[in-house]
Every structure is written in structure tokens, then in C-alpha cells.
């Protein structure tokens, strides 16, 4: 699991990159949520990060 907030796996992101000419909207969404402080990593991630 790469992102517990959105439940994205490494395979999800790899598939997005492959399908979108090297870009991943999923990864962009994760980055934006972290910037805005709207991710819940500290709650959903068992490691708390």
C-alpha cells in the first residue's frame, strides 16, 4: 500500500503512469492532499506516517 488515505497501491500508480504517458493523476492527488493537510495518513497508516 502506497497511500492509506486513498488506498492506492504501487500497482495502481504504475498503471496510471503507463496509461498516462508517464504521468500519474493518483500521485498528483496524494501530493496535493498532503500540501493541503487533508490527508489522513496519521490515522489510516498503521505506521502513523
Backbone as a printed PyTorch tensor [residue, N CA C, xyz], in Angstrom:
tensor([[[  0.8500,  -1.1720,   0.0000],
         [  0.0000,   0.0000,   0.0000],
         [  0.8970,   1.2370,   0.0000]],

        [[  0.6660,   2.1160,  -0.9570],
         [  1.4230,   3.3580,  -1.0520],
         [  0.7300,   4.4610,  -0.2690]],

        [[ -0.5830,   4.5460,  -0.4130],
         [ -1.3360,   5.6160,   0.2400],
         [ -2.5520,   5.0250,   0.9430]],

        [[ -2.5310,   5.0840,   2.2620],
         [ -3.6510,   4.5550,   3.0320],
         [ -4.8570,   5.4830,   2.9810]],

        [[ -4.6240,   6.7700,   2.7600],
         [ -5.7340,   7.7290,   2.6840],
         [ -6.6620,   7.4080,   1.5190]],

        [[ -6.0590,   7.1520,   0.3610],
         [ -6.8260,   6.8790,  -0.8510],
         [ -6.8130,   5.4030,  -1.2250]],

        [[ -6.1150,   4.6060,  -0.4340],
         [ -6.0000,   3.1580,  -0.6460],
         [ -5.3760,   2.8200,  -2.0040]],

        [[ -4.3380,   3.5790,  -2.3820],
         [ -3.6190,   3.3200,  -3.6230],
         [ -2.4580,   2.3800,  -3.3530]],

        [[ -2.2770,   1.4650,  -4.2700],
         [ -1.1440,   0.5510,  -4.1900],
         [ -0.0770,   0.9970,  -5.1890]],

        [[  1.0860,   0.4160,  -5.0750],
         [  2.1490,   0.7030,  -6.0310],
         [  1.6840,   0.3460,  -7.4440]],

        [[  0.9670,  -0.7490,  -7.5800],
         [  0.4670,  -1.1720,  -8.8830],
         [ -0.4980,  -0.1390,  -9.4650]],

        [[ -1.3460,   0.4610,  -8.6350],
         [ -2.2600,   1.4990,  -9.1130],
         [ -1.4870,   2.6500,  -9.7450]],

        [[ -0.4560,   3.1000,  -9.0670],
         [  0.3300,   4.2290,  -9.5620],
         [  1.1090,   3.8380, -10.8130]],

        [[  1.6930,   2.6560, -10.8140],
         [  2.4270,   2.1980, -12.0070],
         [  1.5000,   2.1380, -13.2240]],

        [[  0.3020,   1.6040, -13.0220],
         [ -0.6610,   1.5200, -14.1230],
         [ -1.0420,   2.9020, -14.6340]],

        [[ -1.2390,   3.8440, -13.7290],
         [ -1.5680,   5.2100, -14.1200],
         [ -0.4480,   5.8340, -14.9350]],

        [[  0.7780,   5.6460, -14.5050],
         [  1.9290,   6.1990, -15.2170],
         [  1.9960,   5.5990, -16.6190]],

        [[  1.7930,   4.3100, -16.7220],
         [  1.8340,   3.6320, -18.0170],
         [  0.7150,   4.1300, -18.9390]],

        [[ -0.4750,   4.3130, -18.3890],
         [ -1.6330,   4.6970, -19.1890],
         [ -1.6650,   6.1840, -19.5320]],

        [[ -0.9120,   6.9990, -18.8040],
         [ -0.9920,   8.4480, -18.9690],
         [  0.3400,   9.0650, -19.3730]],

        [[  1.0700,   8.3830, -20.2440],
         [  2.3160,   8.9340, -20.7930],
         [  3.2860,   9.4290, -19.7340]],

        [[  3.4780,   8.6330, -18.7060],
         [  4.4670,   8.9640, -17.6800],
         [  3.9460,   9.8240, -16.5530]],

        [[  2.6710,  10.1530, -16.5580],
         [  2.0760,  10.9730, -15.5060],
         [  1.1280,  10.1270, -14.6610]],

        [[  1.0030,  10.4920, -13.3830],
         [  0.0710,   9.7790, -12.5120],
         [ -0.8500,  10.7670, -11.8100]],

        [[ -2.0920,  10.8560, -12.2520],
         [ -3.0460,  11.6980, -11.5320],
         [ -3.2150,  11.2520, -10.0810]],

        [[ -3.0540,   9.9650,  -9.8300],
         [ -3.1670,   9.4700,  -8.4560],
         [ -2.0620,  10.0530,  -7.5830]],

        [[ -0.8640,  10.0360,  -8.0800],
         [  0.2520,  10.5870,  -7.3290],
         [  0.0740,  12.0860,  -7.1220]],

        [[ -0.4020,  12.7760,  -8.1500],
         [ -0.6670,  14.2110,  -8.0260],
         [ -1.7150,  14.4800,  -6.9390]],

        [[ -2.7360,  13.6380,  -6.8720],
         [ -3.7860,  13.7930,  -5.8610],
         [ -3.2200,  13.6010,  -4.4520]],

        [[ -2.3440,  12.6250,  -4.2840],
         [ -1.7090,  12.3970,  -2.9850],
         [ -0.8760,  13.6130,  -2.5820]],

        [[ -0.0790,  14.1090,  -3.5130],
         [  0.7890,  15.2520,  -3.2260],
         [ -0.0490,  16.4760,  -2.8520]],

        [[ -1.1180,  16.7260,  -3.5760],
         [ -1.9690,  17.8820,  -3.3010],
         [ -2.6540,  17.7520,  -1.9390]],

        [[ -3.1360,  16.5700,  -1.6110],
         [ -3.7820,  16.3600,  -0.3100],
         [ -2.7990,  16.5960,   0.8290]],

        [[ -1.5680,  16.1760,   0.6590],
         [ -0.5500,  16.3970,   1.6970],
         [ -0.2420,  17.8790,   1.8410]],

        [[ -0.1670,  18.5910,   0.7160],
         [  0.0850,  20.0370,   0.7640],
         [ -1.0350,  20.7750,   1.4950]],

        [[ -2.2690,  20.3440,   1.2530],
         [ -3.4250,  20.9980,   1.8580],
         [ -3.7150,  20.5040,   3.2710]],

        [[ -3.0160,  19.4650,   3.6880],
         [ -3.2350,  18.9210,   5.0200],
         [ -4.5340,  18.1480,   5.1560]],

        [[ -5.0690,  17.6750,   4.0270],
         [ -6.3360,  16.9470,   4.0680],
         [ -6.1750,  15.4380,   4.0580]],

        [[ -4.9350,  14.9630,   3.9940],
         [ -4.7280,  13.5170,   4.0410],
         [ -4.8970,  13.0450,   5.4900]],

        [[ -5.1340,  11.7720,   5.6420],
         [ -5.3430,  11.1920,   6.9720],
         [ -4.2990,  10.1070,   7.2530]],

        [[ -3.0940,  10.3330,   6.7880],
         [ -2.0360,   9.3420,   6.9410],
         [ -1.7990,   8.9800,   8.3960]],

        [[ -1.8330,   9.9640,   9.2620],
         [ -1.5720,   9.6950,  10.6680],
         [ -2.6340,   8.8230,  11.3170]],

        [[ -3.8130,   8.7620,  10.7160],
         [ -4.9110,   7.9490,  11.2490],
         [ -4.9930,   6.5970,  10.5490]],

        [[ -4.9070,   6.6010,   9.2270],
         [ -5.1400,   5.3800,   8.4390],
         [ -3.9050,   4.5000,   8.2680]],

        [[ -2.7180,   5.0890,   8.3030],
         [ -1.4940,   4.3060,   8.1120],
         [ -1.1100,   3.6490,   9.4380]],

        [[ -0.9440,   2.3270,   9.4430],
         [ -0.5740,   1.6420,  10.6800],
         [  0.7490,   2.1390,  11.2790]],

        [[  1.6240,   2.6950,  10.4250],
         [  2.8970,   3.2260,  10.9330],
         [  2.7790,   4.6750,  11.3810]],

        [[  1.6410,   5.3030,  11.1090],
         [  1.4190,   6.6730,  11.5400],
         [  2.1250,   7.7200,  10.7040]],

        [[  2.4950,   7.3810,   9.4550],
         [  3.1720,   8.3580,   8.5900],
         [  2.4970,   8.4590,   7.2630]]])
